[in-house]
Amino acid sequence: MTRALTDRVRRRGARAAVLAVMIWSSTTGSATAVLDDVIVIPKVGGGTERAITTRDMASLRRIENLSVSPDRTRAAFFVRQGEAASNVYRGEWFVASMIDGSITPVADGGELQLTPDEDGGIEVPTARWSPDGKWIAYTRRQRGAAQLWRSSTDGRTRQQLSNNSADVVDFYWSEDSLSIYYGAGISRADLQTHADRLNRQGYSYDEDLGEFTQFMLPRYRVGLPDGDVHSIWRVSLAARRETPGTQREREWFERASAGTVQGVATIESAIQDERVAPVARPDGSVAWLERSKPHSLHLHVVASLVSAGGGTVRCQAQECLGRIKRVWWSQDGSHVLFWRNDGIGTGPYGGKGGRGFYSWSPQSGAVTTILYSLDDHWSDCDQIAGNRLLCVRDTPARPQHLATIDLESGAIKEIVDVNPEFKTIKLGRVERFEWDTPKFAWNEQGGRLAGLYPTRAYGYILYPPNFDPARKYPVVIEPYVAYGFESSTELEHPLHVYAANGFIVLNTAFPSEGENPQALLGDAVMDEVYSASLDFPHMSMYMESTVRALDAVAARGFVDETKVGIGGVSHGTFIPLYMLQKHDRIAAISISGPAWGAHTYYWLTAKMRGPMTSWNPDPDSPEGARFWRAIDPADHIDAIEAPVLINSSAAETYGLVRFIRRLADGGRPYDAYVFPDETHIKWQPAHLYAIQNRNLDWFRFWLQGYEDPDPAKEEQYRRWHRLRLQQQALTSGGKDQ
């Protein structure tokens, strides 16, 4: 229901399929983007501030895969950057000093490609430090092959270590830093042979495919799990020789692999109901996280102390039960540290939500708040020297950077800025706001879904840089989740650019940050939240909450309620489409893909249908026809007057064809574009940049009456002027009224 449980869930078994299908997820192949050159982080001085542009957003640098050195004084991290002009991603490994913040480029990222089992995510190579702290080893893809490399931490020496017929999947250093053990997948030749065989004889519709549209995805490949380890190898660094691993070495490799997830909670482990692996301190005492119920995202901090005879000690404080992401031991071993993210209405601070870092003493039971913040978004946090945490941080007004948290005072300090250009960019003020979610009998005490959705929701208002409260501004709403600088849009909607061009921007979060719905409702989750008898609770709650967010801001007096635009990705598409059906509030909309409709029944093969069948009725049956007619926007064209912009991936356009045809037959204004080799969350830099600019032009045209004078856009505006005539005919009662 949340982004974490939908857009980023992996398809593993029926349980995962139930959640993943809610947002039209598509298992992807691996389309390679070839590296042009390495990333340079410029030095930026002072100067006159300028407005943000779509080019600034399209070229943001992102930090991924943070890895702290054994002595905790340095960190390696990967920086990825898209380049729209050449349609490639560039990547570079850097090593940063935790003492002075200096950074050193140590290795280029090679070719970056799509991950094979995500909805458009870019593969991030792995890096690990040698125990002696002199090297980092990492995976690097070149000419389609992922091999093992190492670089000295000053970047002067870079060596390829493996030459395997299969891709390197994972690896670990020996304790003496003299060897590296790596796991390899299925050989590339076998993968190609398998693909060639299926290409010649055909794919089994119900056994090989999950969705019939998968052949529209980039380099789709089925049947072989090429992300799994199939063989173990040992690289002797002195001799520069690789040999097959022994059975004993395989067992050691498996233990090392299990150690990488100690104390770390994941969405995948919740879906599979795996225990969160414990983390040990030197004396053998352990701390871990227990689930409050099967599949629950609410975890309880627990420890077992050798000094107390090994008995289980559960933290009793309110802070110790919730959406906890990770647990550590403090450097002196006296306290358990934990990091939690709270949805609004579920946190220990009056239900405000937010993110916090805490310290618990298993001996005394005392819990201390290290840092609690509403607006900071943290990721990849780990301990470093000086009793600090190092994290990737961003905020609604600040792109990603490396920052530390002092574990005594909670003080935040910036260490590395990978987007220094933003020092000279003027952004408007960003304000968090909250509102009451709508009341439905099924969500109230005693109701069928009591407590499934929180009673409060939140979002952010992005103001124009020179905001004047006496003016009436057009509004653009981006609904789904609201955190960090880029939010949920994956760069289809450049929110800060909208604000810079004179819009009030509402980035609103759907009220879905409570318990995992599957933990509350089990396998009946889809039947319940899409119950026709309850008027489709999931869609109704999300839609009405978004309307309330608009009302809350409009009540302040600076919003022009006749000029409201809305757009988003995935849930951020079909909830706004449902809003068009139920409310006359929207003046322009931009969508990224299909909504629910009768086509849903036909979309999945037998391999993926599983427990979906009961809530996904046959549209040719009377019951199914009534079900789909209630929520399919193609059956409610007469209610749509707002012009519709569509930027769809080719693999999802099937779900839009009926809607588009009905818009055309009904004389409704729309403009639709299809992008080849794309996934559910679009990934190609050139496509994202084109969509950003088109969305900006679209909202400015319909809500501000503005046209970009760029001669290259003349045809676009000629087309949109024709759409305006259509809309005028609709609103004046001249057509289909």
Residue, then its C-alpha position, 0 to 999 in steps of 0.5 A: m500500500t505504501r511505496a515501500l510495499t509496492d514500487r520497491v517490493r520484489r516478486r517472490g511468491a504469491r504474497a509479494a505478487v499481491l502487493a506488487v501488482m497494486i502499482w502495475s509493477s513489471t519485472t525488467g530485463s537489463a538494458t545497458a547504458v554505456l559509460d562516457d566519462v567519469i563524474v566530476i564534482p565541481k568546486v563552486g564559489g559564491g555568486t548571484e543566485r539563479a533559478i532552478t531549471t529542469r536541467d539541474m534536476a535531470s543532472l542531479r548526482r545521487i549517492e548510493n552504497l555507502s561503505v565505512s572503512p574498518d577503522r571508521t575514519r573513511a567511507a567509500f560511496f558511489v555517485r551516479q548521474g544521468e546525462a540526458a544529451s547522450n542518454v547514459y548514466r555515469g558512475e564513480w567511486f569516491v573515498a571520503s575522509m571523516i576527519d576533513g571531508s576531503i574526497t578522492p575519486v578511486a574508480d569509475g563505475g563502468e557500465l550501468q544497467l537496469t536491475p533484473d527484478e525492479d521497476g526501473g531501478i539502476e544497478v548499483p555496484t557493490a564495494r567492500w573494504s579490505p580488512d587492512g583498509k588499503w583497498i576497496a574491492y567492487t564489481r564493475r561491468q564492462r562490455g556486458a560482463a560484471q567482474l571483480w576489481r580493486s582500487s587502492t584508496d588513493g585511486r592510483t592503482r586499479q586492477q581487474l581481479s576476475n575473468n569469469s564466464a559468469d557475472v560476479v554476484d557478491f564477494y568478501w575479503s579474507e581476514d588477512s586481506l590476501s584473498i577475496y572470495y566471490g560468488a558467480g552466477i550462471s555463465r553468460a553463454d548459458l544465459q544466452t543459449h537459454a534465451d536463444r532457445l526460447n526465442r526460437q521455440g517460443y515462451s510458455y505464456d503461463e510458465d515463463l511469463g508473468e505479464f504478457t507485456q514483458f517483451m516490451l521491456p528492455r532486453y527481457r530474459v526469463g527462466l534463469p535467476d542470473g542474480d543468484v550465486h551458483s559457484i564460489w571462487r577464490v582470488s589470490l591477490a599475490a599470485r593474481r590467480e582465481t581458483p574454484g572454492t572448496q566446500r569449506e570455502r562455500e560454507w564460509f562464504e554463506r556465513a559472510s553473506a548472512g553477516t551483511v544483513q545483521g540488524v537490518a530490516t528489509i521489506e523483503s524479509a517482512i514479506q517472507d517473514e524472515r527474522v531480522a538477523p541479530v548483531a553481536r558485540p565482542d562478548g557474545s551478547v546480541a541485539w535483534l529485532e522481533r516482528s510484532k506479528p507475521h509480515s509486520l513492519h512494526l519491530h521490537v528491539v530485543a537483546s540477550l546479555v551474556s552478563a545476565g545469563g543470556g536471557t532475553v531482554r525486551c525494551q519496554a519504551q514506546e520508542c522501541l516498537g515501530r518501523i525500525k530500520r536498523v539496530w547496532w551496538s554502541q562503540d563501547g558496547s553498553h547501549v543498543l542504538f536503533w534507527r526508526n522511521d515513523g508514519i504520521g500517527t504512529g510515532p512516539y512524539g505525539g503521532k507527528g511521524g518523522r525519523g529518529f535515532y535512539s539509544w537503549s540500555p538493556q541493563s537499566g531499560a532507559v531510552t535516550t533520544i539522540l536525534y528526532s527530525l520530521d523533515d530530514h530523510w536519512s539512508d545508508c547510516d553506519q557508525i564511524a569514529g568519534n562516536r558518530l553516525l555517517c548517513v546520506r541525507d537530503t531534505p525537501a529543500r536540499p539534494q543528497h549529501l553526506a552528513t554525520i550525527d553526533l551520538e551524544s548531542g544529536a548535532i548534524k554536520e555536513i561532510v560531503d556535498v556532491n551537488p555544490e551547484f545548488k549553493t548558487i540556486k535560489l529555491g523558495r521556502v518549503e513548509r510541512f503541513e498536516w491535515d485530518t484524513p477523512k472519516f469512513a465508517w469502515n476505518e473507525q473503531g468497530g469498522r471492518l478495516a478499523g485503524l488501517y489508515p491513520t487519522r492524520a496525513y502530511g505533505y509539503i508546500l513548495y513556495p515560489p522564491n518570491f512568494d507574495p501572500a497577497r497573490k492568487y497562485p496556480v497549484v500543482i499537486e504531486p501526490y503519493v509520498a513526501y520525503g527528501f528532495e526528489s520525493s516519489t516522482e523519480l524526476e517525471h515532475p520537477l517540483h522545485v522547477y514548478a515552484a520557480n515558475g510561479f506555482i504553489v506546489l503541494n507534495t502530499a503523502f497518502p495516509s498509508e504509513g501505519e502497519n503493513p496491510q498484509a499483517l492486518l488483513g492477510d491474503a484478503v488484503m486486496d479483497e478488503v481494500y478494493s471492496a466495492s461494497l465499501d466503495f473502494p476504501h483504498m482509492s477513496m481514502y487516498m483521493e479524499s485525503t488529497v482533496r483535504a490537503l488542497d482545501a487546507v492550503a486553499a483556506r490560506g487565501f493564496v491559491d487560485e482554485t480554478k487553476v489546479g493541476i495534478g500529476g504523479v507516477s504509479h499510485g500518483t496516476f490512478i488516484p488523480l484519475y479517480m479524482l477526475q471522476k469524483h470531483d470537479r477540482i482539476a484543471a489539468i492532469s499529467i499521468s504516467g501510466p494506466a489506471w485500474g480497469a477491465h484490462t486488469y483481468y487479462w494482464l497477468t498470466a497464470k504464473m502471477r495471478g495467484p490470490m488476486t483472482s477473487w478481487n480481480p473479477d471477469p469483466d464479462s460477468p455481471e458482477g465484474a462489469r459492475f466492479w470495473r465500471a465503478i473505477d475505470p476512467a474509460d467508463h467515466i469520460d463524460a466526467i472528464e473536462a480537464p486536459v490529460l497529458i500521458n507519458s507512458s512506457a510502451a509496456e504499460t500502454y495496453g492498459l491505456v488504449r481503451f481510455i485514450r480511445r474513449l477520450a478521442d471519441g468523446g472529444r476530450p482534450y488529451d496528448a499522449y506519448v509512448f516511450p520504448d524500452e521503458t519500465h514502470i518507473k522510467w529510467q532513461p535520462a533522455h526520456l526523463y528530461a523530455i517528460q520533465n520539460r513537457n510536464l512543465d510546459w503543459f501546466r504552464f500552458w493550461l494554468q498560466g497561459y504561458e508558452d515557451p518561445d523556443p521555436a522547436k516547440e511550435e508544433q507542440y503549442r499548435r497541437w495544444h491550441r487545438l486541445r484548448l478549443q476542444q476544452q472550450a467546447l466542453t465547458s461551454g456546453g457545446k459537446d457531449q453535454 
